[in-house]
Amino acid sequence: MVGDGVNDAPALAQADCAFLALAAPQPILRRADLEWMRAQRGGTEPLLVDLGMPPNVESEEGLHPLRLEDLQALAEDQRQRLAEA
């Protein structure tokens, strides 16, 4: 994130869902940002949809942002189910 990280954007910590799709060379949400977000949310996780290539959210154990390849796999599964119906 620009500046000190997500601490500059309290609205992001209040969001239930966030879509990230930036052309950044490295993740813009890092572990410290995510820990801060959790603390602001009382320990709950927001739904993060990471459409960045490379990913915009730093990988962290226990945090599972939806990534582009996850959405592609879900779409393919749905197409197969519809074809079989």
N, C-alpha and C positions, 0 to 999 in steps of 0.2 A: 504494500500500500504506500501511497505517497505520504511523506512526513514520518510520524512515529509508528505507523502501522494502523491496524484496525482501531486502535485507541482514538484515532482522529475521526472515526465514523461510528458513533454510538448507535445510529439507526440500524447499521448492519447487525449489531448484537441483538437488537430488538426484533429483527425480522425472523419469521418462521421459515422462510425459504429465500435463498439467494442464488441467482444465476451469475456465474463468472465466465466471461468469454473475452479475455484480453490476449493480445499478441505480446506476451512478456517473455523474456528469455529465461526467467526463473519464477518459481511460485511467488505470488504476491501476498498470500495468506500463509504465514509461517506458524510453527508450533506455538510460540508465545502469543501470537494473535488469537489462535484458536482457544488456548487456555483462558485468555482474557474474556473471550466471547462466552465460554462456558460459565465462568464466574459471574458474568453479568446476567446470564440467563438462569441462574440458580442450579447449574449443573446439567441443564438439558441441552441437547444438540439441535442446531438448526439443520434444515435440509439444505445441503450445498450441492448445486448442480454445476459441475466444473466442465465447461465446454472449451477451455483453453487448450491450445496445442503449442508448446508443451503445457501440462497441467498448471493451473493457477493456484491450486491448494496443495501445500506440502503434505506428503504422505505421513500419516501418523497412525500408530496402532490404536485401535478403538474408534477412529474416525473414518467413516466410509463415504466420502462424497461420491455422488453419481458422476461418472465420467462419460465422455462421448462414446467410448466403446461399450459401456454398460447400456446406454440408451439404444445403440445400434443392435445389441444382442436382444434387448427387450422387444424392439420393433420386429426383428426377424422371428422371434418366438411367436409373436402375435400373428404375423403373416402366415406362419406354418399352421397355427391353430385355425385360422380362418379358411385356409385351403383345405384342411381336413374336415371342416364342418359341412 
